[in-house]
Amino acid sequence: ARHCPCCPCAMAGSGILEDPTGRSKEDIEQALQTLKNGAERDSCLSACELIEAVTFRSTTCQQRLLEISGIEILLESMKKHLQDRELQIMFCRILQHLAASAPKELSKAGACSVLKAVLEAHPSEASVHQASWQVLELIALRDEEARRAAVQDGCPELVVASLKKFRGPGDAAVQEACLAALQALLESATSELCQSVAKTGGIAAIIGALADHRDHAQMQYWGQIVLAHLCCDNPELRTEAQRKCHWQKIEIDFDL
């Protein structure tokens, strides 16, 4: 699932914070210290796996990470291991959990620029793009200031580039993540932003995703929502989209 559910963690009688896996806050602090110390790759992966497990299940543990500069440590570690696909996916999973409660903090710490660097380092890795856009979607969806920062950072145009890149029969998941992220980024969008997305080929890319996966219900849902949002206040863009949809034999309700 794209949005990661969180539940309150259990409180041990000793006062030590624990999650259902039995991990304590001391374990989290040690894992972050491992990342901060620049440990070798396998130790970093183990540390990330622990952090991901506890932040998935516990909002209290998420808060503890914020208190001890966990976001900054995670982002710095992402930059150190930029070429490691497996680590980057794990980092993104952690950031997804944190974005549910701390989108503003992630944005201010520079998450968008780090994720852009990750995308650039893995131009052909669909799984990395999927994980990265899932993080950006949550950040943009949950905080208006963070959304504006992501837009200024060029994220909408980068989403379109990902949509264009991944057009294979097995790329439905990454295309769906792109469409959901684009919808979040276009929330309260200016006409200038919509035109910018269109100029980079956004309309054709969205319709291409719909054409690639005609029987994919979620893809059709997100594609229709994004396309209607993109064109709603611009007759010229709407005409272009209608023409392309007609050519692809795709029906879109532009008055959603």
N, C-alpha and C positions, 0 to 999 in steps of 0.2 A: 504494500500500500504506500502511496506517496506521502500522506500525512501520518506521522508516527505518533501513536497514542501514548500518553504518559499517565502514570497513576502514582499516588502518594506512596513513598517508600515506607517500609516498616520501621518502627523505632525500637531499638533494642533496649532492654531494661537498664543496661549500663550507661545509656545516653549516647552510645556510638551509633551513627547513622548506618543503616544497613538496607540493602535491597533484597528482593526475593532470591537472588543467586547467592546470598550470604556474604557479599563484599561489603567492607566497611569504608568509611571516609578515609581512613589511613591508607587503604589500598589505592584509592583514587589519587590521593596526594603523591603516593610513591610512583604511580604510573605516570603522572604529569612530570614528576621529577626525572623519570627515565627519559621522557621526550626532551625535556629542557636540557639535560646533560648531553644530548646528542648520541645516545647509545647506538649500538650496531642495529642493523635493519630488523632482524628477527625479534630483538627485545622491544623495539619500537612497535612492531606489529602486535606483539603480546600485550603491550601497554594499551594500544588502541582498542584491541578486542575487549579488554576489561572496561575501559571508559565507555565504549559503545554499549556494552551490556547494562551498565548501571544507569547511564543517562536515558536509555530507552525506557526503563521501568520507573525511574524515580525523579520527580520534579525537585525534591529536596537535594538530591545529588547534583542535579543541574545547577541549582543555586549555589551549592558549595564550590563547583567549578568556577562560577563567576567570581566568587569571593577571593579565590586564590589565583586570579589571572589565568584561568584555564583557557579562555578563548585565545588570548595572545600567545600562549605556549603552543596551542594546537596549530595556529596559523603559521607561526615561525617554523614548526616542524614540517608543515606541508611544504613550505618553501625549500627546506633542506632536502626533502625527498621528492622533489618535483617529478622526477622521471619514473617513479615507482607506481605502477598502475594499481596494484593491490592495496598499497598503503593509501593512495589517494581516494580510492573508493571507500575504504574504512573511515578515513578522515571525514569524508562527505556524509557518511551515515551518522557520525557523531554530530556534525554541524546541523543536520536535519533535526535531530532531537533538540538541540539547543535553540534552533530557530523558532520552535514552538513557544518558547518563553522569553527569549532574549534576541529578537531580530534587530532591535536598535543597537544593542551592544556589539553584535556581529558586524553590522554595517560600519559602526564607528571604528572598529578594530581593523577594518580593511579587508573584510571577507570577500567583497566583490572583486577587488583587484587580484587577490590570491587565486580565486576561482578562475578568473580570466587567464592567469598564468598557467593554471592546471590544464585548461582547455587547449591553450596554445602548445603545451608540452605533449599533449596526446590528441593530435588532430584526427586520428583515424580510429580511436577507441570509443565505440558506442557506449560501453558501460560507464566510462568516465564522464562522457557528456551527459548521459542520463542522470547519474548521481549528482553532478554539478548543477544541472538545471533544476533538479528537485530541491536543492538547497536554496537556490536563487528564488524559486517560486515562493517558498515559505517566507523568506526574508521580505520580499516585495509585497506579499499578500498581507502580512501582519503589521507592517509599519510604513506609514506614508512617507516619512522622512527617508527611511532606508530605500523605499521604492524610487524616490527622486534621485537619490545618490546612484542607484544602479542604472537608471536611465541616463544620467549624465556620464556614467562610465562606459556607455555604449553597449549595454547588455542586450537591449532589444534587437539591435542589428546583428549581434553575435548569435542570438537564438535563431535568427533567419539563416545565418550561415550553417548552423548545425542541421537545421531542417533540410537545407539543400544537400548537405554532405551525406546524410544517412537516408538513402532511398531504397535500401534492399528489402526483400520480403521478410527478413528477420529483424527489421529495425522499428517495429511498431512501438516498442516500449520507449525508445529514445525519442521518437517523434511525438508520442503522447506527452512525454515530459517537457519537450520543447514548447508544444502548444499551450500546456498549462502554465508554464513560466511566462510565455508571451502574454497570455491573458492577464496574469497578475501584474506584469510590467505596464500593460496598457490601461490599467485601472485609472480613471480620471485623466486619460492622456490628452494632450493638446493636439490640435490639428497638425501642428508642425511635426510632432512625433509620429503621428499616423502616416504623414506623407514621407517622412524619412524611412520608416519601415517599408512602405510600399516601394520607394525608390531602390531599396536594396533587394527587391524581388520578393518581398514578404507575401504578397497576394498569391503569386504563382507558387511559392513554396508551401503555403497553407493548403491550397487547392491540390497541389501535388500529393501531399500527405493524405488528403481525403480520397484521392483517386487510387493511391497505392493500397488503401485498406478500406475498401467499400463496405466490408462486412464487420468491421471493428466498431462496435457501438460507442466505446469511449472516445475513440479517435474522431468519429463523426460528431459526437457531442462537442468536444473541445474545438474542433475545427470550425463548426458552425458558430459557436459563441465568439471565438476570436475574430473570425472574418466579419461577422455582423458588427462587432465592436470597432474594428479597424475602419470600417467604411460608413458607419452610421451618420456622421456629420459631413461627409464629403461626397457629393453626387458624382464627381469624376471618378473617385476610387470605387464607388459602388457600381458604376457602369462597367468599369474594367473588370471587377470581380464577377459581375453577372455574366459578362461575355465569356470569361474563362470558364465559369461553372457550366454555362450552356454547352460549350465546346467539349467539356469532360462529362456531360450528361449528369451533372450533380445538382440537386435541388437544395437551395439555401433560403431560409427565411431571414431576410435582412431587417426585419422589423421586430426582432426579439427585444 
